[in-house]
Amino acid sequence: MKIVDHLEELRRNFPECSTVAFGDISAGLVLSVSSAQRLPQERLDALCLTGKELLDGRTARSVGTALPPGAEPLQHALRMEGGGLEIFLRSPAVATDALCIVATPEVDIDALISRGRAELQAIGEV
């Protein structure tokens, strides 16, 4: 299965998701995307950079100060933006890989995070 197949599968199972992108958050680059409409590369890269900030950047470090000593880095983050929801999931297989998801607020967040992690695990095994 190709990476894009995993992304499309996630969108099929969660129709509230308009975009599911797979990226390297250390570089801030989207590597593959499944989207209901074509998005400019700049928008995709901005989405990935937001994931980088929320999972590894200053925001993540600020949140980390509230966690117990020795806690793992953040594994997911959510952000409300323009009436939509952005969800960022770190790969359990490769810490610099992540899903960047744009969805409506009605999405079942817990189910999406669980399924997204499973897809990331499968991508990491490719």
Summary of the structure (lengths in Angstrom):
residues: 126
radius of gyration: 13.6
end to end distance: 8.0
largest distance: 42.6
contacts: 399
relative contact order: 0.20
helix: 40%
strand: 28%
